[in-house]
Amino acid sequence: MNYFDPWILEREIRRWVDYCNHQRYHESLGNVTPADVYFGRAKEVQTRREEIKQRTLEWRRQQYRPVLLQGAGLS
C-alpha cells in the first residue's frame, strides 16, 4: 500500500502499534500481549487458559472413552 499523505501513514502506524500491544500474543512474554504484562493481567490470562485447557482435555477424554471401550469390546 502506498501512503501519499503523512497523516494516513501515521494513522496506520498507530493501528499497527495498537495491534502489537493489545491483540498480538508474544511468545517471549508467555503468549500474552504486552498490555497484559503492563497492566498485570498476564498471570490471570495464563491461569484462565490453563483452566480452559484442562476442562477441554477432560471433555475430550469423556468423549473418547466410549470409543475406546467400544473398540475393546467392553461396551
Order of alpha helices (4+ residues) and beta strands (2+ residues): alpha-alpha-alpha
